[in-house]
């Protein structure tokens, strides 16, 4: 299996080993566009791999901080209490770059930048850039993707 994220169309596709389309989802990548630099708040391009899967078995809308469940479950009321929070919900697919000097090691390391595919509140629009660098998905679709892909799945992010 392989995941392809297309930044211009704000889509994520999951393809099987023979290249057949298994799933297609609308996503939201970085509001700042594409880029690999640490601190840029951009979505990194190139070849990646799912390095870790975090959150298996947690309820939908579980709130994560530093990849740990906080014990909170997101509600619109909680969102109103903390309007500036960048919500990481439900599941995390933590990405690691595979191209040294481009998205791996040094000032461009995707994993050290904590770039994930993760869930987001239902009120957040998909199909338009809006994240701080990660790839946001609808929670129910993320659970489906999370259950389909193993650690080590290839991810290509195209701009």
Beta strands, then each sheet from edge to edge (+ up, - down):
strand 1: 2-6
strand 2: 11-15
strand 3: 21-26
strand 4: 46-54
strand 5: 62-65
strand 6: 68-73
strand 7: 88-97
strand 8: 116-119
strand 9: 135-137
strand 10: 154-158
sheet 1: 3+ 2- 1+ 10+ 4- 7+ 5- 6+
sheet 2: 3+ 2- 1+ 10+ 4- 7+ 8- 9-
end
